[in-house]
Amino acid sequence: MEIFHLLDQNTIANKFVAQLRDVNIQKDSMRFRRNIERIGEILGYELSKTLNYKPEAIVSPLGTATINHPSDELVICSILRAGIPLHMGLLNYFDQAQNSFISAYRHHPNQDEKFEIKVEYLASPSIDGKILILADPMLATGQSFVNVYKAIKKVGNPKEIHIVSVIAAQEGIDYLASELPANTKMWVGTIDQKLDKYGYIVPGLGDAGDLCFGEKMSS
């Protein structure tokens, strides 16, 4: 799996990731959502460099210019609910993309640290022969992405798969590399090295869904 790690470079994205982690700034849910959206825009821009393009003649008031336009069909699939701001960041740049939404959440049947990933809802166009972008701000164990990929395959076989995430744990990246097609590409803001015993990223930032949209009842 090919990986693009945004914070390998020093860019303004460092500031956005820092604000997402900061326990004081996290209290501003609007800024939290917007920072995820902005990182989505940056990662979308980097992803766009790998797409296919074809020349098109564009008529201006004073003449004609030939400009290379993206020629791939894209489907952006975000994992509800935390994936919504990241989805919007990608959609700001890929405004002609089709859209897919899927639910995936941790279910703790015994109310302890052991959990399973449940996928219960999918609304999607066909992804057959298209470029599939799977978006979720947090990649912890990787189980959500893998289960979502298995669920969405029933609506087609994508030409390419791109994983977009804000913060990922190395363990989760390794798991995806073993479970997803070899030509999968990953676009991530920053990589943390470990998970705690509950499968949460350390230092991470907490529960992205709760920080975006408010606390939920545990399942």
Secondary structure in CASP SS format (residue, H / E / C, confidence):
PFRMAT SS
TARGET T0000
AUTHOR 0000-0000-0000
METHOD secondary structure of the structure
MODEL  1
M C 1.00
E E 1.00
I E 1.00
F E 1.00
H E 1.00
L H 1.00
L H 1.00
D H 1.00
Q C 1.00
N C 1.00
T C 1.00
I C 1.00
A H 1.00
N H 1.00
K H 1.00
F H 1.00
V H 1.00
A H 1.00
Q H 1.00
L H 1.00
R H 1.00
D C 1.00
V C 1.00
N C 1.00
I H 1.00
Q H 1.00
K H 1.00
D C 1.00
S H 1.00
M H 1.00
R H 1.00
F H 1.00
R H 1.00
R H 1.00
N H 1.00
I H 1.00
E H 1.00
R H 1.00
I H 1.00
G H 1.00
E H 1.00
I H 1.00
L H 1.00
G H 1.00
Y H 1.00
E H 1.00
L H 1.00
S H 1.00
K C 1.00
T C 1.00
L C 1.00
N C 1.00
Y E 1.00
K E 1.00
P E 1.00
E E 1.00
A E 1.00
I E 1.00
V E 1.00
S E 1.00
P C 1.00
L C 1.00
G E 1.00
T E 1.00
A E 1.00
T E 1.00
I E 1.00
N E 1.00
H E 1.00
P E 1.00
S C 1.00
D C 1.00
E C 1.00
L E 1.00
V E 1.00
I E 1.00
C E 1.00
S E 1.00
I E 1.00
L E 1.00
R C 1.00
A C 1.00
G H 1.00
I H 1.00
P H 1.00
L H 1.00
H H 1.00
M H 1.00
G H 1.00
L H 1.00
L H 1.00
N H 1.00
Y H 1.00
F C 1.00
D C 1.00
Q C 1.00
A C 1.00
Q E 1.00
N E 1.00
S E 1.00
F E 1.00
I E 1.00
S E 1.00
A E 1.00
Y E 1.00
R E 1.00
H E 1.00
H C 1.00
P C 1.00
N C 1.00
Q C 1.00
D C 1.00
E C 1.00
K C 1.00
F C 1.00
E E 1.00
I E 1.00
K E 1.00
V E 1.00
E E 1.00
Y E 1.00
L E 1.00
A E 1.00
S C 1.00
P C 1.00
S C 1.00
I C 1.00
D C 1.00
G C 1.00
K C 1.00
I E 1.00
L E 1.00
I E 1.00
L E 1.00
A E 1.00
D C 1.00
P C 1.00
M E 1.00
L E 1.00
A C 1.00
T C 1.00
G C 1.00
Q H 1.00
S H 1.00
F H 1.00
V H 1.00
N H 1.00
V H 1.00
Y H 1.00
K H 1.00
A H 1.00
I H 1.00
K H 1.00
K H 1.00
V H 1.00
G C 1.00
N C 1.00
P C 1.00
K C 1.00
E E 1.00
I E 1.00
H E 1.00
I E 1.00
V E 1.00
S E 1.00
V E 1.00
I E 1.00
A E 1.00
A E 1.00
Q H 1.00
E H 1.00
G H 1.00
I H 1.00
D H 1.00
Y H 1.00
L H 1.00
A H 1.00
S H 1.00
E H 1.00
L C 1.00
P C 1.00
A C 1.00
N C 1.00
T C 1.00
K E 1.00
M E 1.00
W E 1.00
V E 1.00
G E 1.00
T E 1.00
I E 1.00
D E 1.00
Q C 1.00
K E 1.00
L E 1.00
D C 1.00
K C 1.00
Y C 1.00
G C 1.00
Y C 1.00
I E 1.00
V E 1.00
P C 1.00
G C 1.00
L C 1.00
G C 1.00
D C 1.00
A H 1.00
G H 1.00
D H 1.00
L H 1.00
C H 1.00
F H 1.00
G C 1.00
E C 1.00
K C 1.00
M C 1.00
S C 1.00
S C 1.00
END
